Amino acid sequence: MSKDLFEKIYKNKGPLGKWAEVAEGYFVFPKLEGPISNRMKFQGKEVITWSINDYLGLANHPEVRKVDGEAGVKYGSAYPMGARMMSGHTDLHEQLQNELAEFVNKEATYLLNFGYQGMVSTIDALVSKDDVIVYDVDAHACIIDGVRLHLGKRFTYRHNDLESIEKNLQRATKMAKASGGGILLISEGVFGMRGEQGRLKEIVALKKKYNFRLFVDDAHGFGTLGKTGAGAGEEQGIQDDIDVYFATFAKSMASTGAFIAAEEEIINYLKYNLR
């Protein structure tokens, strides 16, 4: 007879779950009360909140709340109630996509339901089994999960370490040459768990020596860095050299959803091939 599937769960709650009885409600899953703000109620006391992603204070901006309410009255919460490809595409999607493309200085953009899903799906769509992925060892979980779907070779480099990046690009070049594939290098614009920018400018410079495409997850840089707020690429002066740019609305925009931006032909491909 086989083991009970749940047996391992009963015995091992996981690295965080084992502390649930003493940590839940305080260190993890804290219950914050009141409007989203830099000060909220926690366990009956007003506290300063450092963990909220509302970087620009837009979550409770009066104008944003007003427009949000008006949209709810006009369209309801389910509009347009369908997958984009089949029945869920609207003029509003196209308007926002065009405005975003201009804002981040790319030919085209495509809206996504969620950042996590979008990153996983985009990685999966960009590479085939013959391609090689090179990515930062401290990449966000959504990148790691996207890479896990890859059936080909993948290499991690030490965090923001140029020597390690180049070493792994050399390995990837040999592998890609043997398989007949290409190379996708993935970095974050700002690493969420470290609060520091990826070394995008130096990575772009390596394009002179190695043939790879650069995919940047700028979830934390979009709206906060650069002269206009276009993100880490603008901040470092290499926005044009980012081949696929990704950002989420769940941070500085205080909302939900995400988008990818690239040359128009790549966006059209992703529109028809993303999960």
Long-range contacts (C-beta under 8 A, 24 or more apart in sequence): 35-59, 35-60, 36-60, 36-254, 53-250, 53-251, 53-252, 53-254, 54-254, 55-223, 55-224, 55-251, 55-252, 55-254, 56-223, 56-224, 56-252, 56-253, 56-254, 57-254, 58-252, 58-253, 58-254, 59-254, 64-254, 84-111, 85-271, 85-272, 97-259, 100-259, 100-261, 101-261, 103-228, 103-230, 104-222, 104-230, 104-231, 104-233, 104-239, 104-245, 104-247, 104-261, 105-230, 105-234, 105-239, 105-240, 106-245, 106-261, 106-262, 106-263, 107-262, 107-263, 107-264, 107-267, 108-261, 108-262, 108-263, 108-264, 108-267, 108-268, 109-259, 109-260, 109-261, 109-267, 110-259, 110-260, 110-261, 110-267, 110-270, 110-271, 110-274, 111-257, 111-258, 111-259, 112-257, 112-258, 112-259, 112-260, 112-274, 113-257, 113-258, 114-250, 114-256, 114-257, 114-258, 115-142, 115-219, 115-246, 115-248, 115-249, 115-250, 115-257, 115-258, 116-141, 116-142, 116-145, 118-246, 118-248, 118-258, 118-259, 118-260, 119-143, 119-146, 119-217, 119-246, 119-258, 120-145, 120-146, 120-149, 120-275, 121-146, 121-274, 121-275, 122-146, 122-215, 122-244, 122-246, 122-260, 122-270, 122-274, 123-147, 123-149, 123-150, 123-184, 123-186, 123-215, 124-149, 124-150, 124-274, 124-275, 125-269, 125-270, 125-273, 125-274, 125-275, 126-184, 126-213, 126-215, 126-244, 126-270, 127-152, 127-181, 127-184, 128-152, 128-181, 129-179, 129-181, 130-176, 130-179, 130-180, 130-181, 131-176, 131-179, 131-181, 131-182, 131-183, 131-184, 132-172, 132-175, 132-176, 132-179, 132-181, 132-182, 132-183, 132-184, 133-183, 133-184, 133-185, 133-186, 134-165, 134-168, 134-169, 134-172, 134-183, 134-184, 134-185, 134-186, 134-212, 135-185, 135-186, 135-187, 136-160, 136-186, 136-187, 136-188, 136-191, 136-198, 138-191, 138-193, 138-194, 139-186, 139-187, 139-188, 139-217, 140-188, 140-191, 140-192, 140-193, 140-217, 140-219, 142-217, 143-186, 143-188, 143-217, 147-186, 152-179, 152-181, 153-179, 159-191, 159-194, 160-191, 160-196, 160-198, 160-199, 162-199, 162-202, 165-199, 165-202, 165-203, 165-206, 166-206, 166-209, 166-210, 169-206, 169-209, 169-210, 169-212, 170-210, 172-210, 172-212, 173-210, 173-211, 182-211, 182-212, 182-213, 183-210, 183-211, 183-212, 183-213, 184-212, 184-213, 184-215, 185-212, 185-213, 185-214, 185-215, 186-215, 186-216, 186-217, 187-214, 187-215, 187-216, 187-217, 188-216, 188-217, 188-218, 188-219, 188-220, 189-216, 189-217, 189-218, 189-219, 189-220, 189-221, 189-222, 189-225, 189-231, 189-232, 189-233, 190-218, 190-219, 190-220, 190-221, 190-224, 190-225, 190-232, 191-220, 192-219, 192-220, 197-221, 197-225, 197-232, 197-235, 197-236, 198-232, 200-232, 200-233, 200-236, 200-238, 200-242, 201-236, 201-237, 201-238, 204-238, 204-241, 204-242, 207-241, 213-243, 213-244, 214-241, 214-242, 214-243, 214-244, 215-242, 215-243, 215-244, 215-246, 216-242, 216-244, 216-245, 216-246, 217-246, 218-245, 218-246, 218-247, 219-246, 219-247, 219-248, 219-250, 219-251, 219-258, 220-251, 221-247, 222-247, 222-248, 222-251, 222-252, 222-253, 223-247, 223-251, 223-252, 223-253, 224-251, 224-252
